[in-house]
Amino acid sequence: MSRDLYERAVAISERAYAPYSKYLVGAAVRTRDGTVFEGVNVENAAYPLGVCAEKSALVKAVSEGYRPGDFEAIGITASPCGGCRQWLHEFRLERATYLYDGELVTRAVAELLPDTWDL
């Protein structure tokens, strides 16, 4: 289990920008070389324009040169939405640790989105 990533996600979640929902989400993604990138959710008054914490962390890593297949695991303070599950699949993460029904769980990303698709 990636408890360390989850704990980093909890710590970074305090930096989230969620003035509308007040729901602060953090994520910490680890690359295969051990580098960790953190991200938070950022809301916008035009609801669909917000960014999830998982995407925020992955975008930060991509901006530093990481690509699909370079990632190992992610810790998230909430269960990932469907769109983020596709992102985790596309970037080929192996596992995700997150809080689900008050319990910390680790799942293979393939379990989170069983009918994935690739272009």
N, CA, C and O atoms as CSV, one atom per row, in Angstrom:
chain,resi,resn,atom,element,x,y,z
A,1,MET,N,N,0.846,-1.176,0.000
A,1,MET,CA,C,0.000,0.000,0.000
A,1,MET,C,C,0.894,1.243,0.000
A,1,MET,O,O,1.961,1.249,0.613
A,2,SER,N,N,0.463,2.255,-0.667
A,2,SER,CA,C,1.233,3.494,-0.770
A,2,SER,C,C,0.746,4.514,0.246
A,2,SER,O,O,0.316,5.611,-0.110
A,3,ARG,N,N,0.821,4.138,1.505
A,3,ARG,CA,C,0.372,5.028,2.581
A,3,ARG,C,C,1.151,6.337,2.560
A,3,ARG,O,O,0.589,7.395,2.844
A,4,ASP,N,N,2.448,6.276,2.226
A,4,ASP,CA,C,3.254,7.499,2.195
A,4,ASP,C,C,2.713,8.482,1.162
A,4,ASP,O,O,2.687,9.688,1.411
A,5,LEU,N,N,2.284,7.981,0.009
A,5,LEU,CA,C,1.710,8.861,-1.009
A,5,LEU,C,C,0.386,9.447,-0.533
A,5,LEU,O,O,0.101,10.623,-0.761
A,6,TYR,N,N,-0.412,8.626,0.123
A,6,TYR,CA,C,-1.689,9.116,0.655
A,6,TYR,C,C,-1.439,10.221,1.683
A,6,TYR,O,O,-2.121,11.247,1.668
A,7,GLU,N,N,-0.472,10.019,2.571
A,7,GLU,CA,C,-0.182,11.031,3.593
A,7,GLU,C,C,0.305,12.331,2.958
A,7,GLU,O,O,-0.026,13.416,3.436
A,8,ARG,N,N,1.085,12.229,1.890
A,8,ARG,CA,C,1.504,13.444,1.177
A,8,ARG,C,C,0.301,14.122,0.525
A,8,ARG,O,O,0.216,15.349,0.484
A,9,ALA,N,N,-0.627,13.311,0.018
A,9,ALA,CA,C,-1.841,13.865,-0.588
A,9,ALA,C,C,-2.669,14.618,0.449
A,9,ALA,O,O,-3.203,15.690,0.163
A,10,VAL,N,N,-2.773,14.065,1.633
A,10,VAL,CA,C,-3.514,14.732,2.713
A,10,VAL,C,C,-2.859,16.071,3.031
A,10,VAL,O,O,-3.549,17.082,3.167
A,11,ALA,N,N,-1.549,16.086,3.149
A,11,ALA,CA,C,-0.836,17.312,3.496
A,11,ALA,C,C,-1.021,18.390,2.419
A,11,ALA,O,O,-1.267,19.551,2.746
A,12,ILE,N,N,-0.907,18.020,1.164
A,12,ILE,CA,C,-1.008,19.009,0.078
A,12,ILE,C,C,-2.450,19.466,-0.134
A,12,ILE,O,O,-2.677,20.550,-0.670
A,13,SER,N,N,-3.419,18.662,0.275
A,13,SER,CA,C,-4.822,19.022,0.046
A,13,SER,C,C,-5.190,20.363,0.674
A,13,SER,O,O,-6.130,21.019,0.225
A,14,GLU,N,N,-4.468,20.769,1.693
A,14,GLU,CA,C,-4.734,22.064,2.338
A,14,GLU,C,C,-4.520,23.236,1.379
A,14,GLU,O,O,-5.019,24.334,1.621
A,15,ARG,N,N,-3.785,23.008,0.300
A,15,ARG,CA,C,-3.521,24.069,-0.678
A,15,ARG,C,C,-4.554,24.119,-1.802
A,15,ARG,O,O,-4.482,24.980,-2.679
A,16,ALA,N,N,-5.511,23.198,-1.775
A,16,ALA,CA,C,-6.528,23.161,-2.834
A,16,ALA,C,C,-7.309,24.471,-2.877
A,16,ALA,O,O,-7.440,25.171,-1.873
A,17,TYR,N,N,-7.820,24.781,-4.054
A,17,TYR,CA,C,-8.664,25.957,-4.234
A,17,TYR,C,C,-10.077,25.452,-4.509
A,17,TYR,O,O,-10.412,25.089,-5.637
A,18,ALA,N,N,-10.896,25.435,-3.468
A,18,ALA,CA,C,-12.246,24.890,-3.577
A,18,ALA,C,C,-13.255,25.813,-2.880
A,18,ALA,O,O,-13.889,25.411,-1.904
A,19,PRO,N,N,-13.406,27.049,-3.378
A,19,PRO,CA,C,-14.300,27.998,-2.708
A,19,PRO,C,C,-15.778,27.646,-2.844
A,19,PRO,O,O,-16.598,28.153,-2.078
A,20,TYR,N,N,-16.131,26.806,-3.783
A,20,TYR,CA,C,-17.541,26.488,-4.031
A,20,TYR,C,C,-17.965,25.230,-3.283
A,20,TYR,O,O,-18.962,25.248,-2.562
A,21,SER,N,N,-17.232,24.156,-3.443
A,21,SER,CA,C,-17.598,22.900,-2.789
A,21,SER,C,C,-17.021,22.783,-1.382
A,21,SER,O,O,-17.557,22.060,-0.543
A,22,LYS,N,N,-15.928,23.495,-1.131
A,22,LYS,CA,C,-15.185,23.372,0.138
A,22,LYS,C,C,-14.601,21.973,0.306
A,22,LYS,O,O,-14.222,21.585,1.411
A,23,TYR,N,N,-14.527,21.212,-0.791
A,23,TYR,CA,C,-14.023,19.837,-0.768
A,23,TYR,C,C,-12.583,19.852,-1.266
A,23,TYR,O,O,-12.329,19.898,-2.470
A,24,LEU,N,N,-11.637,19.812,-0.316
A,24,LEU,CA,C,-10.220,19.895,-0.637
A,24,LEU,C,C,-9.676,18.512,-0.962
A,24,LEU,O,O,-9.780,17.591,-0.151
A,25,VAL,N,N,-9.095,18.367,-2.151
A,25,VAL,CA,C,-8.552,17.081,-2.588
A,25,VAL,C,C,-7.078,17.264,-2.919
A,25,VAL,O,O,-6.682,18.244,-3.551
A,26,GLY,N,N,-6.277,16.304,-2.482
A,26,GLY,CA,C,-4.856,16.291,-2.794
A,26,GLY,C,C,-4.483,14.972,-3.444
A,26,GLY,O,O,-5.158,13.960,-3.254
A,27,ALA,N,N,-3.392,14.994,-4.220
A,27,ALA,CA,C,-2.877,13.785,-4.858
A,27,ALA,C,C,-1.359,13.859,-4.876
A,27,ALA,O,O,-0.782,14.940,-4.991
A,28,ALA,N,N,-0.723,12.710,-4.762
A,28,ALA,CA,C,0.734,12.609,-4.873
A,28,ALA,C,C,1.033,11.398,-5.741
A,28,ALA,O,O,0.638,10.279,-5.415
A,29,VAL,N,N,1.733,11.627,-6.850
A,29,VAL,CA,C,2.046,10.559,-7.798
A,29,VAL,C,C,3.550,10.299,-7.776
A,29,VAL,O,O,4.349,11.235,-7.793
A,30,ARG,N,N,3.929,9.013,-7.738
A,30,ARG,CA,C,5.345,8.627,-7.721
A,30,ARG,C,C,5.733,8.035,-9.072
A,30,ARG,O,O,5.037,7.179,-9.617
A,31,THR,N,N,6.849,8.507,-9.593
A,31,THR,CA,C,7.385,7.975,-10.840
A,31,THR,C,C,8.252,6.751,-10.534
A,31,THR,O,O,8.588,6.491,-9.379
A,32,ARG,N,N,8.601,6.021,-11.556
A,32,ARG,CA,C,9.427,4.825,-11.369
A,32,ARG,C,C,10.820,5.155,-10.840
A,32,ARG,O,O,11.460,4.303,-10.224
A,33,ASP,N,N,11.299,6.377,-11.070
A,33,ASP,CA,C,12.612,6.759,-10.541
A,33,ASP,C,C,12.522,7.333,-9.123
A,33,ASP,O,O,13.528,7.786,-8.577
A,34,GLY,N,N,11.324,7.316,-8.523
A,34,GLY,CA,C,11.142,7.741,-7.146
A,34,GLY,C,C,10.752,9.192,-6.940
A,34,GLY,O,O,10.534,9.614,-5.805
A,35,THR,N,N,10.661,9.962,-8.010
A,35,THR,CA,C,10.248,11.359,-7.889
A,35,THR,C,C,8.760,11.421,-7.576
A,35,THR,O,O,7.977,10.651,-8.132
A,36,VAL,N,N,8.365,12.326,-6.695
A,36,VAL,CA,C,6.957,12.489,-6.325
A,36,VAL,C,C,6.494,13.884,-6.740
A,36,VAL,O,O,7.156,14.886,-6.471
A,37,PHE,N,N,5.349,13.916,-7.397
A,37,PHE,CA,C,4.705,15.173,-7.785
A,37,PHE,C,C,3.370,15.260,-7.069
A,37,PHE,O,O,2.619,14.287,-7.006
A,38,GLU,N,N,3.082,16.440,-6.528
A,38,GLU,CA,C,1.836,16.654,-5.800
A,38,GLU,C,C,0.920,17.565,-6.597
A,38,GLU,O,O,1.376,18.393,-7.385
A,39,GLY,N,N,-0.376,17.402,-6.381
A,39,GLY,CA,C,-1.357,18.249,-7.040
A,39,GLY,C,C,-2.584,18.407,-6.170
A,39,GLY,O,O,-2.804,17.630,-5.241
A,40,VAL,N,N,-3.386,19.418,-6.476
A,40,VAL,CA,C,-4.619,19.698,-5.741
A,40,VAL,C,C,-5.741,19.992,-6.724
A,40,VAL,O,O,-5.494,20.296,-7.891
A,41,ASN,N,N,-6.975,19.900,-6.244
A,41,ASN,CA,C,-8.094,20.317,-7.084
A,41,ASN,C,C,-8.173,21.838,-7.098
A,41,ASN,O,O,-7.887,22.506,-6.105
A,42,VAL,N,N,-8.565,22.358,-8.238
A,42,VAL,CA,C,-8.709,23.809,-8.422
A,42,VAL,C,C,-10.060,24.028,-9.077
A,42,VAL,O,O,-10.266,23.670,-10.237
A,43,GLU,N,N,-10.986,24.624,-8.322
A,43,GLU,CA,C,-12.332,24.853,-8.836
A,43,GLU,C,C,-12.411,26.148,-9.629
A,43,GLU,O,O,-11.534,27.008,-9.544
A,44,ASN,N,N,-13.484,26.263,-10.399
A,44,ASN,CA,C,-13.754,27.457,-11.184
A,44,ASN,C,C,-15.253,27.687,-11.151
A,44,ASN,O,O,-16.022,26.727,-11.101
A,45,ALA,N,N,-15.684,28.943,-11.178
A,45,ALA,CA,C,-17.111,29.252,-11.148
A,45,ALA,C,C,-17.836,28.611,-12.332
A,45,ALA,O,O,-19.009,28.255,-12.218
A,46,ALA,N,N,-17.152,28.463,-13.460
A,46,ALA,CA,C,-17.705,27.719,-14.598
A,46,ALA,C,C,-17.339,26.254,-14.338
A,46,ALA,O,O,-16.279,25.786,-14.754
A,47,TYR,N,N,-18.222,25.546,-13.652
A,47,TYR,CA,C,-17.954,24.236,-13.062
A,47,TYR,C,C,-17.085,23.286,-13.898
A,47,TYR,O,O,-16.115,22.752,-13.359
A,48,PRO,N,N,-17.371,23.050,-15.157
A,48,PRO,CA,C,-16.561,22.039,-15.859
A,48,PRO,C,C,-15.104,22.451,-16.085
A,48,PRO,O,O,-14.291,21.635,-16.520
A,49,LEU,N,N,-14.778,23.686,-15.799
A,49,LEU,CA,C,-13.414,24.149,-16.043
A,49,LEU,C,C,-12.470,23.872,-14.882
A,49,LEU,O,O,-11.283,24.186,-14.977
A,50,GLY,N,N,-12.955,23.300,-13.800
A,50,GLY,CA,C,-12.102,22.950,-12.674
A,50,GLY,C,C,-11.146,21.822,-13.043
A,50,GLY,O,O,-11.305,21.154,-14.065
A,51,VAL,N,N,-10.153,21.630,-12.185
A,51,VAL,CA,C,-9.140,20.593,-12.417
A,51,VAL,C,C,-9.078,19.694,-11.190
A,51,VAL,O,O,-9.036,20.178,-10.059
A,52,CYS,N,N,-9.074,18.396,-11.416
A,52,CYS,CA,C,-8.961,17.431,-10.323
A,52,CYS,C,C,-7.511,17.340,-9.834
A,52,CYS,O,O,-6.579,17.643,-10.578
A,53,ALA,N,N,-7.332,16.925,-8.592
A,53,ALA,CA,C,-5.992,16.823,-7.999
A,53,ALA,C,C,-5.112,15.828,-8.751
A,53,ALA,O,O,-3.918,16.072,-8.929
A,54,GLU,N,N,-5.689,14.712,-9.192
A,54,GLU,CA,C,-4.912,13.698,-9.909
A,54,GLU,C,C,-4.345,14.276,-11.200
A,54,GLU,O,O,-3.172,14.084,-11.518
A,55,LYS,N,N,-5.195,14.987,-11.938
A,55,LYS,CA,C,-4.745,15.606,-13.187
A,55,LYS,C,C,-3.684,16.649,-12.908
A,55,LYS,O,O,-2.699,16.753,-13.640
A,56,SER,N,N,-3.880,17.418,-11.860
A,56,SER,CA,C,-2.927,18.455,-11.488
A,56,SER,C,C,-1.535,17.850,-11.245
A,56,SER,O,O,-0.534,18.376,-11.734
A,57,ALA,N,N,-1.476,16.757,-10.500
A,57,ALA,CA,C,-0.193,16.103,-10.205
A,57,ALA,C,C,0.428,15.522,-11.475
A,57,ALA,O,O,1.632,15.654,-11.695
A,58,LEU,N,N,-0.391,14.879,-12.309
A,58,LEU,CA,C,0.136,14.294,-13.543
A,58,LEU,C,C,0.616,15.363,-14.520
A,58,LEU,O,O,1.649,15.192,-15.167
A,59,VAL,N,N,-0.115,16.449,-14.630
A,59,VAL,CA,C,0.295,17.536,-15.528
A,59,VAL,C,C,1.624,18.125,-15.052
A,59,VAL,O,O,2.490,18.447,-15.866
A,60,LYS,N,N,1.781,18.263,-13.753
A,60,LYS,CA,C,3.041,18.780,-13.214
A,60,LYS,C,C,4.194,17.855,-13.618
A,60,LYS,O,O,5.262,18.329,-14.006
A,61,ALA,N,N,3.983,16.551,-13.529
A,61,ALA,CA,C,5.024,15.586,-13.904
A,61,ALA,C,C,5.315,15.639,-15.406
A,61,ALA,O,O,6.474,15.603,-15.819
A,62,VAL,N,N,4.275,15.723,-16.208
A,62,VAL,CA,C,4.457,15.799,-17.662
A,62,VAL,C,C,5.243,17.049,-18.026
A,62,VAL,O,O,6.092,17.013,-18.918
A,63,SER,N,N,4.967,18.153,-17.342
A,63,SER,CA,C,5.690,19.391,-17.643
A,63,SER,C,C,7.178,19.274,-17.304
A,63,SER,O,O,7.991,20.072,-17.773
A,64,GLU,N,N,7.526,18.281,-16.492
A,64,GLU,CA,C,8.925,18.028,-16.151
A,64,GLU,C,C,9.543,16.929,-17.020
A,64,GLU,O,O,10.686,16.528,-16.805
A,65,GLY,N,N,8.768,16.442,-18.012
A,65,GLY,CA,C,9.328,15.487,-18.967
A,65,GLY,C,C,8.907,14.043,-18.806
A,65,GLY,O,O,9.351,13.196,-19.581
A,66,TYR,N,N,8.071,13.725,-17.832
A,66,TYR,CA,C,7.624,12.342,-17.641
A,66,TYR,C,C,6.506,12.018,-18.619
A,66,TYR,O,O,5.737,12.895,-19.013
A,67,ARG,N,N,6.422,10.750,-19.007
A,67,ARG,CA,C,5.460,10.294,-20.007
A,67,ARG,C,C,4.767,9.013,-19.534
A,67,ARG,O,O,5.186,8.409,-18.546
A,68,PRO,N,N,3.700,8.594,-20.243
A,68,PRO,CA,C,3.039,7.344,-19.878
A,68,PRO,C,C,4.048,6.203,-19.741
A,68,PRO,O,O,4.951,6.046,-20.562
A,69,GLY,N,N,3.871,5.427,-18.699
A,69,GLY,CA,C,4.780,4.325,-18.409
A,69,GLY,C,C,5.846,4.694,-17.392
A,69,GLY,O,O,6.510,3.811,-16.849
A,70,ASP,N,N,6.021,5.983,-17.124
A,70,ASP,CA,C,7.025,6.443,-16.156
A,70,ASP,C,C,6.496,6.464,-14.730
A,70,ASP,O,O,7.242,6.768,-13.799
A,71,PHE,N,N,5.221,6.146,-14.546
A,71,PHE,CA,C,4.577,6.291,-13.247
A,71,PHE,C,C,4.342,4.944,-12.591
A,71,PHE,O,O,4.143,3.928,-13.257
A,72,GLU,N,N,4.372,4.965,-11.269
A,72,GLU,CA,C,4.200,3.751,-10.498
A,72,GLU,C,C,2.884,3.749,-9.719
A,72,GLU,O,O,2.061,2.849,-9.883
A,73,ALA,N,N,2.692,4.763,-8.873
A,73,ALA,CA,C,1.540,4.761,-7.967
A,73,ALA,C,C,1.102,6.184,-7.653
A,73,ALA,O,O,1.832,7.151,-7.871
A,74,ILE,N,N,-0.131,6.275,-7.127
A,74,ILE,CA,C,-0.680,7.573,-6.738
A,74,ILE,C,C,-1.458,7.409,-5.436
A,74,ILE,O,O,-2.104,6.388,-5.201
A,75,GLY,N,N,-1.378,8.426,-4.610
A,75,GLY,CA,C,-2.199,8.509,-3.404
A,75,GLY,C,C,-3.147,9.680,-3.578
A,75,GLY,O,O,-2.736,10.749,-4.028
A,76,ILE,N,N,-4.410,9.492,-3.228
A,76,ILE,CA,C,-5.443,10.503,-3.446
A,76,ILE,C,C,-6.309,10.568,-2.190
A,76,ILE,O,O,-6.550,9.546,-1.548
A,77,THR,N,N,-6.772,11.756,-1.841
A,77,THR,CA,C,-7.599,11.886,-0.634
A,77,THR,C,C,-9.067,11.555,-0.876
A,77,THR,O,O,-9.877,11.635,0.048
A,78,ALA,N,N,-9.419,11.187,-2.099
A,78,ALA,CA,C,-10.799,10.825,-2.442
A,78,ALA,C,C,-10.775,9.776,-3.549
A,78,ALA,O,O,-9.768,9.613,-4.238
A,79,SER,N,N,-11.864,9.081,-3.711
A,79,SER,CA,C,-11.976,8.128,-4.808
A,79,SER,C,C,-11.951,8.891,-6.135
A,79,SER,O,O,-12.689,9.863,-6.296
A,80,PRO,N,N,-11.116,8.468,-7.084
A,80,PRO,CA,C,-11.011,9.219,-8.346
A,80,PRO,C,C,-12.289,9.151,-9.183
A,80,PRO,O,O,-12.969,8.126,-9.227
A,81,CYS,N,N,-12.595,10.266,-9.843
A,81,CYS,CA,C,-13.764,10.298,-10.731
A,81,CYS,C,C,-13.464,9.464,-11.986
A,81,CYS,O,O,-12.326,9.040,-12.193
A,82,GLY,N,N,-14.459,9.238,-12.801
A,82,GLY,CA,C,-14.289,8.440,-14.017
A,82,GLY,C,C,-13.253,9.017,-14.959
A,82,GLY,O,O,-12.449,8.275,-15.525
A,83,GLY,N,N,-13.259,10.336,-15.137
A,83,GLY,CA,C,-12.284,10.963,-16.020
A,83,GLY,C,C,-10.865,10.754,-15.528
A,83,GLY,O,O,-9.963,10.482,-16.321
A,84,CYS,N,N,-10.660,10.880,-14.224
A,84,CYS,CA,C,-9.325,10.684,-13.660
A,84,CYS,C,C,-8.902,9.219,-13.744
A,84,CYS,O,O,-7.718,8.918,-13.895
A,85,ARG,N,N,-9.861,8.323,-13.648
A,85,ARG,CA,C,-9.525,6.900,-13.798
A,85,ARG,C,C,-8.973,6.635,-15.195
A,85,ARG,O,O,-8.047,5.841,-15.358
A,86,GLN,N,N,-9.540,7.299,-16.203
A,86,GLN,CA,C,-9.008,7.173,-17.562
A,86,GLN,C,C,-7.596,7.758,-17.637
A,86,GLN,O,O,-6.726,7.188,-18.296
A,87,TRP,N,N,-7.362,8.892,-16.966
A,87,TRP,CA,C,-6.016,9.483,-16.938
A,87,TRP,C,C,-5.025,8.512,-16.305
A,87,TRP,O,O,-3.923,8.333,-16.823
A,88,LEU,N,N,-5.399,7.886,-15.195
A,88,LEU,CA,C,-4.505,6.941,-14.527
A,88,LEU,C,C,-4.190,5.765,-15.447
A,88,LEU,O,O,-3.059,5.282,-15.487
A,89,HIS,N,N,-5.201,5.312,-16.186
A,89,HIS,CA,C,-4.996,4.232,-17.155
A,89,HIS,C,C,-4.056,4.687,-18.273
A,89,HIS,O,O,-3.094,3.995,-18.603
A,90,GLU,N,N,-4.340,5.841,-18.843
A,90,GLU,CA,C,-3.553,6.322,-19.980
A,90,GLU,C,C,-2.088,6.541,-19.616
A,90,GLU,O,O,-1.203,6.319,-20.442
A,91,PHE,N,N,-1.826,6.979,-18.376
A,91,PHE,CA,C,-0.447,7.176,-17.959
A,91,PHE,C,C,0.162,5.916,-17.360
A,91,PHE,O,O,1.284,5.931,-16.854
A,92,ARG,N,N,-0.602,4.816,-17.426
A,92,ARG,CA,C,-0.150,3.472,-17.070
A,92,ARG,C,C,0.355,3.338,-15.628
A,92,ARG,O,O,1.382,2.711,-15.368
A,93,LEU,N,N,-0.392,3.940,-14.704
A,93,LEU,CA,C,-0.075,3.742,-13.296
A,93,LEU,C,C,-0.452,2.322,-12.903
A,93,LEU,O,O,-1.403,1.756,-13.441
A,94,GLU,N,N,0.281,1.758,-11.983
A,94,GLU,CA,C,0.005,0.401,-11.538
A,94,GLU,C,C,-1.094,0.356,-10.491
A,94,GLU,O,O,-1.984,-0.492,-10.550
A,95,ARG,N,N,-1.030,1.279,-9.525
A,95,ARG,CA,C,-1.982,1.216,-8.411
A,95,ARG,C,C,-2.316,2.607,-7.879
A,95,ARG,O,O,-1.580,3.575,-8.072
A,96,ALA,N,N,-3.462,2.658,-7.200
A,96,ALA,CA,C,-3.932,3.893,-6.580
A,96,ALA,C,C,-4.355,3.587,-5.151
A,96,ALA,O,O,-5.024,2.586,-4.894
A,97,THR,N,N,-3.964,4.449,-4.227
A,97,THR,CA,C,-4.374,4.347,-2.829
A,97,THR,C,C,-5.223,5.575,-2.533
A,97,THR,O,O,-4.818,6.706,-2.801
A,98,TYR,N,N,-6.413,5.335,-1.973
A,98,TYR,CA,C,-7.330,6.442,-1.711
A,98,TYR,C,C,-8.299,6.058,-0.613
A,98,TYR,O,O,-8.420,4.891,-0.240
A,99,LEU,N,N,-8.988,7.072,-0.103
A,99,LEU,CA,C,-9.972,6.863,0.945
A,99,LEU,C,C,-11.303,6.506,0.301
A,99,LEU,O,O,-11.805,7.241,-0.550
A,100,TYR,N,N,-11.874,5.376,0.709
A,100,TYR,CA,C,-13.156,4.927,0.180
A,100,TYR,C,C,-14.018,4.445,1.330
A,100,TYR,O,O,-13.638,3.519,2.047
A,101,ASP,N,N,-15.169,5.062,1.512
A,101,ASP,CA,C,-16.076,4.720,2.620
A,101,ASP,C,C,-15.346,4.710,3.964
A,101,ASP,O,O,-15.561,3.825,4.792
A,102,GLY,N,N,-14.488,5.699,4.165
A,102,GLY,CA,C,-13.777,5.819,5.421
A,102,GLY,C,C,-12.611,4.865,5.597
A,102,GLY,O,O,-12.000,4.828,6.665
A,103,GLU,N,N,-12.296,4.103,4.582
A,103,GLU,CA,C,-11.217,3.115,4.663
A,103,GLU,C,C,-10.166,3.406,3.599
A,103,GLU,O,O,-10.504,3.748,2.465
A,104,LEU,N,N,-8.901,3.271,3.959
A,104,LEU,CA,C,-7.818,3.449,3.011
A,104,LEU,C,C,-7.651,2.159,2.218
A,104,LEU,O,O,-7.397,1.099,2.790
A,105,VAL,N,N,-7.795,2.254,0.901
A,105,VAL,CA,C,-7.707,1.074,0.043
A,105,VAL,C,C,-6.654,1.297,-1.042
A,105,VAL,O,O,-6.372,2.431,-1.430
A,106,THR,N,N,-6.087,0.207,-1.515
A,106,THR,CA,C,-5.182,0.246,-2.666
A,106,THR,C,C,-5.748,-0.690,-3.713
A,106,THR,O,O,-6.071,-1.843,-3.429
A,107,ARG,N,N,-5.862,-0.185,-4.916
A,107,ARG,CA,C,-6.418,-0.967,-6.020
A,107,ARG,C,C,-5.494,-0.867,-7.230
A,107,ARG,O,O,-4.814,0.139,-7.432
A,108,ALA,N,N,-5.484,-1.909,-8.011
A,108,ALA,CA,C,-4.830,-1.831,-9.311
A,108,ALA,C,C,-5.655,-0.886,-10.167
A,108,ALA,O,O,-6.885,-0.930,-10.121
A,109,VAL,N,N,-5.005,-0.035,-10.945
A,109,VAL,CA,C,-5.741,0.915,-11.779
A,109,VAL,C,C,-6.664,0.180,-12.738
A,109,VAL,O,O,-7.745,0.678,-13.055
A,110,ALA,N,N,-6.263,-0.986,-13.203
A,110,ALA,CA,C,-7.112,-1.779,-14.099
A,110,ALA,C,C,-8.437,-2.139,-13.433
A,110,ALA,O,O,-9.445,-2.290,-14.123
A,111,GLU,N,N,-8.460,-2.281,-12.103
A,111,GLU,CA,C,-9.703,-2.560,-11.376
A,111,GLU,C,C,-10.621,-1.347,-11.336
A,111,GLU,O,O,-11.843,-1.488,-11.309
A,112,LEU,N,N,-10.030,-0.153,-11.332
A,112,LEU,CA,C,-10.814,1.068,-11.217
A,112,LEU,C,C,-11.620,1.375,-12.468
A,112,LEU,O,O,-12.714,1.933,-12.385
A,113,LEU,N,N,-11.088,1.015,-13.614
A,113,LEU,CA,C,-11.745,1.290,-14.896
A,113,LEU,C,C,-11.567,0.058,-15.776
A,113,LEU,O,O,-10.669,0.016,-16.617
A,114,PRO,N,N,-12.425,-0.945,-15.583
A,114,PRO,CA,C,-12.209,-2.237,-16.242
A,114,PRO,C,C,-12.353,-2.211,-17.772
A,114,PRO,O,O,-11.704,-3.006,-18.452
A,115,ASP,N,N,-13.156,-1.350,-18.313
A,115,ASP,CA,C,-13.360,-1.322,-19.769
A,115,ASP,C,C,-12.715,-0.081,-20.349
A,115,ASP,O,O,-13.399,0.798,-20.873
A,116,THR,N,N,-11.403,-0.011,-20.256
A,116,THR,CA,C,-10.662,1.144,-20.741
A,116,THR,C,C,-10.562,1.113,-22.260
A,116,THR,O,O,-10.894,0.115,-22.899
A,117,TRP,N,N,-10.102,2.216,-22.820
A,117,TRP,CA,C,-9.892,2.273,-24.259
A,117,TRP,C,C,-8.664,3.101,-24.559
A,117,TRP,O,O,-8.303,4.008,-23.809
A,118,ASP,N,N,-8.040,2.778,-25.649
A,118,ASP,CA,C,-6.844,3.460,-26.101
A,118,ASP,C,C,-7.029,3.861,-27.552
A,118,ASP,O,O,-7.711,3.171,-28.311
A,119,LEU,N,N,-6.431,4.963,-27.934
A,119,LEU,CA,C,-6.449,5.391,-29.340
A,119,LEU,C,C,-5.158,4.974,-29.995
A,119,LEU,O,O,-4.956,5.231,-31.182
